[in-house]
Amino acid sequence: MAQSLANLASARVGRILRFFPESSEAEHEELRTAVRELLDSHGEKALTALRPAERVMWYLASEGRAEDLAEVVRNQRRDPGGFLVSGIRRPRLVLPGLQSLALPERITALKRRDLPVTAQLTSVEWRGDDLVWGGYAFVANLPRPSGRIGRFAMLKHAETGRRIKLRLRRTRNEQATVASGQALHCYDQTGFEVVVSARRLRELAGRGTGQWTLYVGIPGPGGIYGARVRQRDAGTAGHNQVRHLADGSRLVVGFTKDGVGITVEQPPAEVESCTVVDGELHLVARVRSGAEVPTGVSVVEGDTRLDSPLALLPESGPADAFRRYRAVFDLDQLTADDLQGIKTRSFKVTFRDTSGKGQEARLAEGFTTGRHRHAPGRELAIHSNGPGRLALATRAVRPVVDTMTATGTGELVLEGTYPREEATGKKVILRHGTRLEEKELPVELADGRFTVRIQPEAAPQVNGPDLPLCPGRWYLFFRDTDAWDKSGDISVTLRPEQVGELPLRFSGPQRVGGQPRAFTVDRRNFDRIFIEPERLLAPDEHGAYRQRILRETYYHQQHELPLRDSVLYLSLGGKQFSDSPRSVYEELVRRGVKLEHIWIQNAGLPEMPTEATVVTWGTRECYEALARSRYIVVNTAIGDWFVTRPGQKVVQTWHGTPLKKIGADLLGSPKSNPAYIASLPHSYRQFDFVVSPNAYTTEIMSRAYCIEGDMFESGYPRNDIFYAPDREERAARVRERLGLPEGKKVVLYAPTWREDQRHASKLYKLDLRIDLAAAQADLGDDHVLLFRKHPRVHGSVPGDGRGFVWDVTRYPDIADLYLVADVLITDYSSALFDFAHSDKPMLFFTYDLEHYRDTLRGLYFDFTTRAPGPLLKTSDELVRAIRDVDAVEAEYKEKYAQFKKDFCEPGDGLATARVVDRMLAGGPHSAAMTDS
């Protein structure tokens, strides 16, 4: 297959194309020359091998059509890979908004590979004896099928190729549009429901063993587009199911590497029971009359293999019934090489025939699973798996849920078995699958059973009020109360007999100003249960497509309505009630200004003031507030779609003094984004003024963020807390809320994030270089360490809850933590500029200074000469500096004073008053201004 231009071109050439509208004329010519040379060397196939929209861009680059190419690149930034399709028999690409763009047929012609099919299963259910598959299927960039032929489904035999047509009913499935991730097309009408009747299932069984794969067909330009249907990673659409028929056949409704389908099995032998009796594992198999009897059973794991013959049981019944046989294994031999801790050792169980060939042991209908504790903390699990095979494993003794109840008040009650000797000394943890955020839940233990009660709309939060669970999957674990980290956590699983009860859906209590939120209990990896709240957005608000519609229509409709006397606050994208927006809010409340206060909340994460109206980011209420609030106070960007209307005042308080390079000052570095930089002038034109904490920041931000308007050098409102008359009382309240022990020094660790440290999910990792165990051993008697992760960083903090380390990441406002801290540890975070107002000592754990400064980000000044505290490379150095912090403070006294002079002026505690006065000046609420 020919390589495409995208693969052949250098990284520099690809970058010029990516940022073509922002590139220079010299770069334009460099791109054109490079593309022409590649085409001369590799031929036209290097161009036609590209995906459609890319093909257009590279073609325009080769022709030197700079204006057209710039428009196409901008178009693709809005809708990556998106286009319209014209023509029924000979489909052609049309770019939205660029219909008049002149392109040759070889560029616009669409082949089948240019129109891939997405076919996704979303549910599997049984209606009586009928099998029902639900899902969605669409051709990319074709939201509606063309032609007179309707959509259809069929089963295809893997070996013979025989096809059986199935009944397909079109449905509405909003997941299709959301999951597509794009904003151009609506795929809601591409849902399907395929019913395989009981009669058809019996017909499949009558055709003998084999695998049948599900296909869907969609009419499109030039014919039918077919595809296998793919599984999900969880729930009924992600796990195999077994159905037993009266003739002894088994239907495995499930998944293979080829997709979704049905496998017909007719095993001669099935496992009827498997139990532990007097130190032996007894496996009873039943063999249908007339079938070949297996000679024995093998249990294999790695190099370990145990064999047992099958002995006929005397009570096997009349000749026309099943004959029953038993295999016996010594339990000590089976568990002799068992693993330790939480590791699992899985065995494969097979029936052997006279030739020695094996077949995995299938389970008879009605098989009962079991567990046998064979050593402290270890058990032999006798389970089934999705395809209905016998699953033997030695593992850590697990808590297993066998009862699930949702109450009328929106509480989920999970009950199950967990031996007393294992449960004693453990706590229950609810952990988010991607954020890794944790919540400790109360648990009731009695007589070898546990009960966990979960209120998803009021889940406990460390150091704060109960809050709703944020969207995502939350998993349950048991953990030793004195565990240092999560490495020894024991997963809570579901008894295999109960998997058919999922999904369990229930509603929470009535929410203020909205409908009750729905929650789902479901599973992954066969028996790992999780709780998943529905997103806080309504169905017509969820996903990129619907957000575009809301911004292009609803938001602009609201612009035409009168302004409301309200202030809208947005702090760090709605993830906190904090920072300078909080200070402005509290000042307006203190003055008693007659305004409605509205806070934007994202994903239900932060706690919000009860006196304020709270709206969720992305909802209609949010867009209405953005369009109609007279005043808006933010500390981050809103979006390039936002436009300030006449009479509206928008204040940008920003959120830090820059040490690491930002904005346009990154141009020329690998981390720069010319498209983002080019958007900055428009973004900052929406603000009436931008708050600056000092002269140093004014100069940098004006240049780096291309700010054409006013920079208001008032100081940051958030830093007034260091000068507040009641700061000691406020600090006492914070100490009480956190439960900090009296008489211990408080060390606050607040590092920034590293762009090159990511999880597989692309979230940023916790780059932990402090030896917390060693630090606790040295400092634990008279210190506590408050650990504040950056909002972008996800990962659990080892040692949290053990008395020395306190994870305070979810505490609403870091300013409160500054008040209780005796010393700050940071690195390149702007926290250092804020904390300098406190006059308290700072230590800098800069273990990667050279890499961060010279490769990753770049710094504005020589930190090694101006830092108001020592730069420390190792955990040992850091611990010694904490222990000797008084000496460190004395050593850096002069540097600290100079640092404050350079970066902390103005610093008089009046920044908030100045900002509020400037915001209210000249408007209907100017009477609330101070005399100053």
N, C-alpha and C positions, 0 to 999 in steps of 0.2 A: 504494500500500500504506500502511495506517495506521501512524503512528509509535507506538512503544510507550511506556509510562510511563517506562521506563528511559532512553529517549532524550529525553523531554520534560522530565523532572525536572532541577532544578538539581544541581550537584555537591554542594552541602551536603545536600540532601535524600537523594541517593544515598548519601552517607557516613553519614547517620543510620541508614538502613536497613542498610547493611553492618555497622555496629557497634551494632545495635539493643539487644542484651542489655546493653551497657555504657552506653547512652545514658540521659539523665535523663528524668523524667516530662514536663518542659517540651519536650524534644526529641521525645518520643513524640507529644505533641499537635501539635507543629509538623509532624511527618511526616504524621499523619492528615489535618490540614487541607490540606496541600499536595496530597496524593494526591486528596482529594475534589474540590478545585478543578480539578485536571487532568482528572478524569473528567467533571466537569460541563462542561468546555470542549471536550473531545475525544471524549467518548463511551466506551462500553464496549469498542470495538475497541482502544483504547489499552491495555486490560488483557489482552484475549484475544490480542493480537499478541505477548505475551511468551512466552518459553520456559516449559515447565510449572512447574518449581520456582520460578522467578521470579514466575510468575503467582500462585502461592499466597502468596508473601511480600507482594506488592503488594496483593493482595486483603485479607489480614489487616491490613495497614497502613491501608487505607481504612476498614475496619470498627472500627479501634481495639482489636483483640484482642491486647493487648500480650503476655500470657503465652504464647499460642499462637505469636505471631510470634517471640518470643525463642527458643522451642524449635525452630522451623523454621530460623531463621538458624544456630543451633548445629548442627543436623542437616546443613545444606548446607556448613558449614565442614568437616565430616568427609568428606562425599561431594558435592563440588560438582557440581550438575546431575544427581545420581543419584536414582533413585526406583525403586519396584516398579510393575509393571503388572498389573492385575487385569481380568478380562473377556476373552472370546475374540472376541465379535462387536463389543462396544462397550467398547473399552479405557478404563480409568480409572487415574489416578495414585494411588499410595499411597506415602507417605513412610515409610521403615523406622523402626520404633520409635514411629511416630505414627499407627498404623492407626485409632485412635479419633477422630482429628481431624475435626471436622464441617466439611465444605466443600460448597458447591453444585456441581451437575453441570457448570455452565458453566465452572467452574474446574478440575475434575478430568478432564473429558472430553479425551481425547487424539486429535488429528487426525494424519494421516500426517506432516505437517511436524514434529510433536512427536517423531516416532520416526525420525530420520534413519538411513540405512544407511551403514556403513563397509565398503567392499570394496577390499581391498588385495592387490596381487600381491607375492609374496615370492620367487618363483623361476620361471625358464624353463629347461627342459631338453629334450633330444631323446633319446628311447628308440628307438634304431633310426631309423626314419623317422616315428615318431609324435611330435607336439608335446605337451608336458606343461606346463600352467600350475599353479603352486601358490600358495596364498594363504589369506586368511581373509575372511569376510564376516559381519557381524552387524547386527542392528537395535539401536540404542542402548537400553540398559536392558532388553533382552530377550536374556539369555544363551542361551536355547534357543528354537528355532522352535516355533510352535504349529500346531495343525491336523494333518490327516492327509496333506496333500501334502508331499512332501519338497523339499529344495532342488534347484535345477536351474540350468543355465547354457545360454546360447545366444549365437550370433553374429547380429548384425543388420546388414544392408547399409545403408550411409549414405545412398544415393540411393533405392533401391527399397523399403526397409523390410522386405525379405524376411528371414525368420528361420530359422535352422537350430539345432535343439536339440542339445546336446552332453551327453556323459556326465560327470556330476559325482559324485565319491566324497568322502564326508565324511572328514576327517582331524582329528587333534589338532594344534593349532598354538598353542603357549604364547605366541608373539609377539603374538597378538591381545590377550590380557589385559594383557601388559606395555605394549604400544603404546597401549592405551586410556587409560592414565594414571590410571585411577580405582581405588578400593579396594573398591567395593561388589559388583561382579559378576565372575564368572569366565567368560571367553569362550574357554576352551581348546578346546571342542568345536566351534568355528565354522570350523575349517580346511577347505579344499577342495583337491581335485586334479581338474583338468579335462583330459581327454585328447582331442586332435584326431588321429584316426588318419590314416595315410598315404592311405588311400582317401578320407577326407573332404577332405584337403588337395588331392588331385587333382581332386576334385569342385568345390572352390572355384575352382581355376584354370580348370576347364572352363567356369565361368560367366562368364569374362571379367574384365577389369580392374575394380577397385573396392575399396572399403574396408569391412571387416567389423569391427564393434566388439563386444567381449565384455561380456555382461551376466550377472549372477547374480540369481536370484530366491529370496527367503526367505519362507516362509509366516509370517504374523503375525496379530495381531488385525485382523479385518475384511478379510483378503485377502492378496495377495502384495505384498511389498516388493521392488522391483527397483532395481538401481544398476549403473552402469558400474564396471568394475574400474580402479583407479588404479595407476600405476607407482611404484616407489621412486626414490631419487636415486642409487643405485649398484648394481653387480653385474648379474647377468643380468636382474633385474626392473627395471632402470633403463636398459637399452640395447637398441637395435634389433638384430635379427639377420636375415640374409638366407639364404634357402634356394632353391637353383636346382632346378627340376624338368626332367624329360627333354624336355618339349614346348617348352622355351625360356621358360616362365613363371618369374617370380621372386616368391617370397613374402617380404614384409618383415614379420616378426613383431616388433611394436614398439608405438610409442606416438604418439598425436596429442593435441591438446588435448581430444578427446572421450574419451580413455582408452586402454585396452589393446585391441589387435586385430590383424588380419591385413590387409595391403594386397597385392592381386594386381596385379602389373605384367607387361606383355608388351612390353618395349622393342624397337623394330625394330633399334636399334644399341646396342652395348656397347663399352666401352673394354677392349681386350685387353692393351695394354701402354702405358707412358708412361715414356720414358727420355731422358736427356740424352746427346746425341751431338755432339761437336765444336762445342760452343757453341750447340747447338740443342735444343729440346725436341720430341721426336718422339712423337706420340700416334697409336697404331694402333687403329682401330675395326674391329669386325667387324659385318657386316650380314647377317641371315638371308636366304637366297635368296627372292626374291619380295617382300621388304619394301621400302618406300620408302627411298631412300638420302638421308641428310642432305646438304645442300650444303656445310656447313662447320662449324667449331667456333669458339666464342667463349670468351675468357678475360677475365673482368671483375672489377675491384675498384675501387669508388668511381668516379672519373672516368676511370680507366684501362681501355681496352678493346683487346684484340688479337684479330684474326680471321685464320683460315686456312681455305682450301678443303680439302676432302677429296679426295685423289687416289687413284685405284684402283691398288693394288699388283699388279704382274704375276704374283706368285707366289700369287695369291688362291685357287687350288685349282679343283676341278671345279665344274660348274654347280650341283650339288645340295648343295654345301657352303657355308660362310660365304664371303662376299666381304669382302676386307680393304682398308681405306683408311687413308691417313696424312695427318695435319695436322702442320705444322711451324711452330714459333714461335722467334723469335730470343731467346735467353736474356738477352742484354744489355737488350733492350727490356722483357722481362718483369720484370726486377729493377731497372730504371732508377730508379724512385722508391722503392726499398726503405727500410724503417724502420731505426732503429739500436737497439743494445742488445738487450733481451730482448723487444721488442715483436714481435707477429706480424701479418702481413698476409695475409689469406685471400682466395683467388680463387674465383669461381664459374665452373664449366666447363659449357657447354651445347652441345648439337647444334642446328644451325639448319636449317630446311627452306626450301623455295623462297619461302615467304611471309614469311620472316624470324622466324617464331616459334621459340622455343627450348624444349628439354627438357633437364633436368639430365642430365649424362653418367653413366650407370650403368656399373658395373664388371662385366666378365665373370667367370665362375667361374675361380678360379686366378690372378687378377691378383696381381702381385708389386709391393709398395710399394718405394720407394727414396728416397734423399736425395742431394743434390748440393751440396757446399760451393762457393758462388759468390763469397764475399768473406770476409775475416777475421771469424770469429765468426758468420757468417750462412750459412744453407743454404736450398735449395729442397726442401721436403718434398713427395713424391708419395705420397699416402696414400689410404686409404679411410676413410669414416666409417660410423656405425652402419647407416644405410639403404642402404649399398652404393653411394654416389656417389663420384666422383673428387674428392678434396680436395687442392688445390694451395695451398701457403702458403710464404711466405718468413718465416723466423724465426731466432732464435738457434740455433746448432748445439746439438742436444739429445743427452744421453745416453739411449740407447734399450736397454731390456732385451730380450734375445731368448732367455734361458735362465733358468728358475727351478727350484731344487732345494731340497727340504726333507730334511735328513739325519735319520738315526735318533736323533741326540742332541738334536734340537729346534732345529737351526741352519738358518736360511734363507739360501741362497746365490743372489744375483742377479748375473747376468753379462750384459754387453752391449757395444755399440759406442760409442766416444766418441773422436774423433780425438786423437792425442797432443798436437797443438798447442793444442787446446781444453782438454784435461784437465790439462795441466801447470799447476801453481800453484793447483790447486783442492782443496777438501776436500768430504766428503760430510756432509750434515746430514739428520737425521731429525727432522721437526717435527710436533707434535701439531696436528690440524686446528682445534681450538677453544681449547685451553689455550695454544697457541703455544709450549709448552715445546720446547726443542731438545736434541738429543744429537748429538755429532760421532762419526761412525763411521770406522773404518779402511777404506781402499780400496786395492786392488791395481791398478796400471796397467801395461799391457804391450801393445805392438804395436797401439795403437788400440782396445784393449778394457779394460774395467774389471770388477772383481769386488768385490762388497760382501758381507760375511758379517755376518749379524744374529743375535744370540742374544736373542730377546725376553724370556727370563727373566733375563737378565744383561746389560742394555744399559748402556753406559758413561754415567756421570754426572759432570759437572764437579765437581771438588772433593769427591768422595765415592766410595763403593764402587759396583759395578755393581748395578742394581736391575731388577726386572721392569718392562716397559712397562705404564703404567696404561691402563685401558680407553679406547677412542676410536680414531680413525683417524690413523695416522702416515704422513706423506708424505715422499718422498725428494727431495733437491735437491743439486746441485753448487753450490759457492760459492767465489769467489776467497778464497784464504787471508788476503789483506790487506783483504778487503771490510769496509766500515764497518758495514753493516747488511744486511738481507735483500733489499733492493730489486733487487739484481742476480742473485738466485738463479735457477738454471736447473732446471726441473722434470725429474725422471726419468720417462720415459714407457715404455709397452710397445709393442713392434712390433705393428702391427695384425694380422699373421698369427697372433700368439700370444693374442689376446683370448679365443679359445675355450678356452684352457687354464684360465681362471678360472671360478669361484673355486678357489684352491689352499688346501686345508686341511691343517694339520699340528698335531702335539702337541709341547709342550715337554717337557723332562725331568721325571722324577718329582719332585713337590714334597714337601717335608717335611710330613708330617701330612695329605696330601691327594692327589688325583688330578692327573695332568698337565693343564696348562691348554691349551686349544685356541686356535689362531691361524688367521686367514684372510688371504690375499692377494687383493685384489679391485680394482675400478677405478671411477673416476668420470670424467665428461666424456670418455667413450670410451676414452682410453688412459692416464689418470693413475692409477698404481697406488698402493695404500696397504696397510699392514699393520694389522690390527685384532685385538687380543687379545679373547678372550671375557671377559665380566665375571667378577669374582672370586666372584660369588654363584652358587650352584647353581640349576638351573631352578626348583626349588620354593622359592627364596628371592628371586627376582628380581621387581621390580615392586611397585607400591603395594598391589595386592590381596594378594599373598603376604606382604608385610611386615605387613599388618594381621593376617592369620591367625597369623603367628608371634608377634606381640605379644599377641594375644587368647587364644591357646591354649598354644603351646609355652612362652612366657615364664612364664605363670602355672603351668603344670605343673611347671616347674623350681623355682618358688617353694616347692613342697611338699616338695622334697628337702632334705637337710641342707646347711648351709653348709659351704663348703670353706675351708681355711686358705690363702687366696690374696688377693693384692692386685691389683685391676684398675685399669689406668691409661688415661686418655683425655685426649689433649692436642690441642686445636683440632680436635675432631671426628675424630681419628685421622689427621690429616694431618702430624703432626710427632712426633718423639721429642724433647721439649723442655720448657722452661718449668718451673714449679714441680712438676708431676707427675714430671718427670725428677729433680729434686733430691730429692724424697721417695723415689723408687726407689733412687737412689744411696746415700742415708742408711740405708735399711733393709738394703741389701746390705752396706754398711760395718759395720753392727752385727751382721750375721750372723743376723738374725731368721729363724726357720724358717717361711718363707712361700713359696708359689709366686707368681711374678711374671708377670702376664698383661698384655700391651699390646694395645690395639685399634688396628688399622691400617685406613685407608680407601683403597681403590683402589690399593693396593700402592705408595703414594707414598713414605712415609718409610723410612729405614733404622732398624732396630730392634736392640736389644741381643741378641746371640746367646744369652745365658744365659736370656733370658725366653721364655715362650710367647707366640706372636703369633696373634691371631684377627682376622678381617676383620669390619668393621662390617656389620651386617645379616645375618650368618650365624647358624645355630643355635648354633655355639660361642660367638658373641658374646652372644646372649641368655642362654645358660646361665651364662656368666661374670657377667653383670649380675645374674642372679637368685641366684647361689649364692656369689659371692665375699664373704668376711667384710669386706673393706675395699675401698672404691672411691675413687679419687682422680681428680678431673676439674678442668678449668679453663674449661669451657663448660657450657651446659645439656645434659641428656641427652635429654629428651623428656617431654611431659606424660603419657605412658603409663607412665613409670617410677615405681615405688612402692618405697620402702625397706622392707625386711622386718625383723622383730624380730631383734636380734643383729647386724645389719649396720650398719657405719659408713660413711657417705658424706661425703667431704671435698670441699668446693668451694674451690679455691685462687684462682679467677678469674685474670684475665690483664691487668690494667692499672689504672693510676690515671686517673680520668676528668678530661680537660680538656673534651672535647666532651660535650654533654648526652646522657643515657642514660635508658632506661626511662620511668617515669612522669613524669619531668621534661620529657619531650617532649610531654606532653599539651597540646593546643591548637595545636600546630604541624602543618604539612602532613606531617611525617615521622612523626607519632605513630601508633601502632597500638593502639587501646584494647583489642582482643581479646587481643593479646600481653600488654599491661599487666595485664589482668584475670587472666591465667594465672600471673602471677609468684608470688603467695602460695603456690599449690599447688606450683610448681616448687621454690621454696626451702624448703618444708617437708620435702623429701626429703633435705636436707643436715643432718648433725649439727652442723656449724659451717661458717661461711664465712670464709675467710682475708682479712684486710685488711692493706694495706701501711702504713697510717698513719691518724691520726685524721681527717684530711680525707676520705679515702675511706670510712671507717666511716660518717660522717654522711651522705654522699651515697648510698652503696649501700643503706644501711638504708631510706632514703626512696624512692629511685628504683626499687629492685627489690622493694619491699614485703616486706622480710625481717623475719619475726616472731621468728626464733630468734637464736642466738648469732653475733655477729661477733667473730672471734678476731684481735685486732690484734697479730699476731706479726711483721709484716713479710712480704714475699714470699720464699719459699724460693729462688726463682730469682735473687734479688739477693745471696744469700750468696757468690756467685762473686766479687764485688768485694772481699771480705774474706778469701777463702781463702788459707791460707799458701802453697799451691802455684800461685797464679794466674799467676805468671810462667812456670813450667814448662808450665802448660796453654796459655798464650798462645803459647809457642814451638812446641808441638805443632800448634796451629791454623795458625800461620804456615807450618810445614813442609807440612802437609796441603794448604793452599791454594797453596803454591808462591810465596808473596809474596817479592818481591826485597828483599834486605838494603839498609838505608840509605835506604829511601823512606818518607815519611810515609803513613799509611793513613787515608783519609777514608771513613767509612761513611755512605751515604745510605739512610735508612729512612723514606720517607713513608707516610702513611696513604692510604686509598682515598677516592674521590669518588663519592657516590651518584648524581650526575647525569652520570657519564661511563661509558657502556656501549657494548659491541659490539652488533651486531645479534642475537647469540646471548644477550644479556642478561647476559653476563659483564662485569665491570668493566674498563675500559680503563686502560692505562698513560698517565697524564696527565703527559707528560714536558715540562718547561719549561726544563731545563738544556741549554744548548748544549754538548753533550759534546765535539764536535770542537774548539770554542774552548777549552774547559777543558783538553783534552789538550794543545793547543798551548802553553798557558800553564803548566800544572802537571805535564805528563807526565814531565819529566826527574827530578823528585824526589818525586812523589806517585803513589799508586794510589787509585782510587775503587772501593770495594765497593758495589755497587748491590743493595739488598735490597727487592724488591717486597713489598707487603702480600699475605698469602695469598689475598685475594679478587681481586687484580688479575692480568690475563692480557695478555701482550704481550712481544715480544722487546726486548732492550735494545741499542740501537745501540752499536757499538764494542767489544762484549764480545769478549774474546780477542785484542785488539790491544795489550795491554800496560798500558793505563791503566785501562780500565773492566773490572770483574770482576762478572759477574752471580752473586751468591751467594744467590739466592732459595731454591734447593733445599738449601742448607746446613742441616743438621738443627736447629741451635739458635742463635738470634741472640745468646744470652749469650756464646758463644765469640767471636763477631765483636766484641762490645763490648770484650773483653780485648785484641784486636789493634789496635783503632781508636785513632788519636791524636786524632781529632775526629769528632763526630757531626753530620750534617746531617739535620734532620727538619722537621716542620711542626706538626701537631696530634696526632701519634701519642703514645701513652703511653710510647713508647720514651724520651722525654725525661726522664720521672720515674725510670726505671731507670738510665739512663746518668749521671744526676746523682750516683749513688753513686760513680762513678769519679773525680770531681774533674777530668775532662778537658773541654776546651772544646766548646761546642755552638753551631751556627749554625742559624737557622730560616728556611727558604725558604718564606715565606708569601705567595706571589704572588697568592693569591686570598682574603686574610684577610677583607675586608669581605663578600664573597659567602658564604664558609664560615660566618662568625660570624653574619651578619644574616639570611641566607636559607636556607642549606643545612642547618646542624646546630645552631649556637648553642654558646657556650662558658660555662664556669662562673665564670670570673673574667677580669679585664682582662689579657689576655695581653701587651698592649703595654707594661704597666708592670711585670709580674712575671717576664717571660721571662728566663732566665739567660744570654741571648745576644742578638745583634742579629736583628731581623726584617728580612729581605731580600726585595726585590720582583723583582729582575731577575737573570738569569744572570751578567751582568757584575759586579754587586755581590757575588754569591756567590763568584765566583772571586777577586775582590780580597780578600774576607774570609778565604778559605782561605789565600791568600798571606800575609796579615798577621794570622794567627790568634793569634800571641803578643800583639800589641797588643790584639786583641779580648778575649783572656783577662784581661789586666790591667784593661781598662776595665770588665768585668762581674764582677770578683772579688767585690765586696760583694753584688751581686744574686744571684750564684751561691750564696754562703754562706747568704743568707736563704732561698733556694729550697730548699736542702738541709734547713734547719731546719724548713721548713714541710711538706716532702713526703717526706723520707728517714729519718724516725725512726719505729720503731726501725731502726737500721742498724748492727748489731754482728756480723753473720755467723752468728747463731744462730737465724734464723727457721726453718730446716728442722728443727732439733732440737726447737724448741717445737711445731711442727705435728705431727711424728711422735709426740712424747710425748703430746700431746692425743689423737691418733688411737688410740694403743694403751692409753690409760688405762682401767682398769676391765675390760679384756678378757683373753682367754687369753694374750696376748703382752705383758702389762704389765711383765713382768720385764725386757724389753729397753729400758725407759725409762732415760733418763739420770738421774744423781743430782739434777740441777737440777730 
